[in-house]
């Protein structure tokens, strides 16, 4: 909960499978839950159970018609994700940011974290900062 006592909202994103390629077409659905601290109870009520947990820090910027997401994950470091209306807009922003030659990570954060946590029971299925 924020220091001012207000409830935090939670963004729940459901992403479909990626089409691959250097620019991934991956439609998603975003839902805002308020208050965010009740989301775990929602998952339980729907029959889900937690298998892993990870923290992510994100800054979001807008450049033309694209969102530029600057993500940081414990252990893995920093990532840039560009979301836009079409491949041409994404390629343009990628070029303008000087990222044309950057390595494209094909794995999702979920897969990266799952693989990292495998065989590390001391982490309790969670990847956190600090």
N, C-alpha and C positions, 0 to 999 in steps of 0.2 A: 504494500500500500504506500502511496506517496507520502512524504513527510507532512503535507498539509491536511492529511486525513481523508482526502477524496479517494473514491474507488478508481482503480485502473481499469481501462477497457482492454480487451484482448482481441487481437486479430487472428482469426482462424482462416488458414488458406488451404484449399484443396486443389492440388495440381494434377493434371492428367499426365500421361506418359509423354516423354519428349520425342520429337520427330528426329532428333539427332542433327548432324551437320554442325558447322561452326556457329550457326545461329539456330538456336533451339526454338521451335514453335511448341509452346506448352500452355494451352489454355488453363486458366485457373478461376476459382470462385473464392471470393473473400467475404467473410462474415465477421461483423464486429459484435463481440459479446460484452455486456456490461451488467454487473461488475465482473471483471476478469477472473477474480479469485474463485468464482463459482464454476468455471469451465471444467476443472477436474471432476466435479460432481456430475456435470452433464455427461462427460465421457463414460463415467461409471454407470449412470442411468441408461445409457445406450448400449451397455454391454461390453465396452472396451476396457482394457487394462493396460497400464503403463509397462512398456518394455525397455525404453531408454528415454533419457532426458538430456538436452544440451542447451547451453546458453549461447545467445548470439547478440551482438551489438550491431545496430544498423543506423546509418544516416541515409536520408533520402534527399536527393536533389533533382531538380527539373532542368533539362536542357532541351530546348525546342519542345517537341511533342513526346519526349522520352523521359522516363524516370531512371536516374542513375542511383543504384543502391550500393552503398559502401558497407560491406559486412565484415565483421571480425568474429572469429570463432576461437575458443581456447585451443591450443596445440597447433591448429592448422593455419592461423594467421588471417590475412586480409584477402577479400575477394571483391570484385566489382561485377554487378549484374545490371544490364541495361534492358529495360522493358520499354517497348514502343509499339506503335500501331501497325508497323510492317517492317520487313527486313531492310528495306532501303533506309528508313529512318534510323534504325539501330546501327546499320553499317556507317551512316554518316556521323552519328554521335561517337561511335567507336573510333573512327578516324580522327575526329576533332579532339578526342581525349588522348590521342597518341597510343591507342591500344591495339592497332592493327596486327602487330607481331606478338601480342601477348598469348600465353598458353591458355587454351580453353579447357576448363575442368568439366569433364563429362559426368562425373559422379555427383549425385545430390548430396546435400549436407547429411541427410539421414543415412545414406549408405556409407559415407566417410566416417561418421561418428560410430555407426554400428560396427564397422570393421575395426576401428581403433579400440572400442570397448571389448571386443571379443577376446577372451582370455585374460581380462583384467578385472577380476571380481572385486578387487580392492576399491575400485571406483564406484561400485554400487549401481552400475548402469547409468551413470550420469557424467557428463563432461561440463565442467564449470570453470569460470575465471577464478584465479586465485585459489 
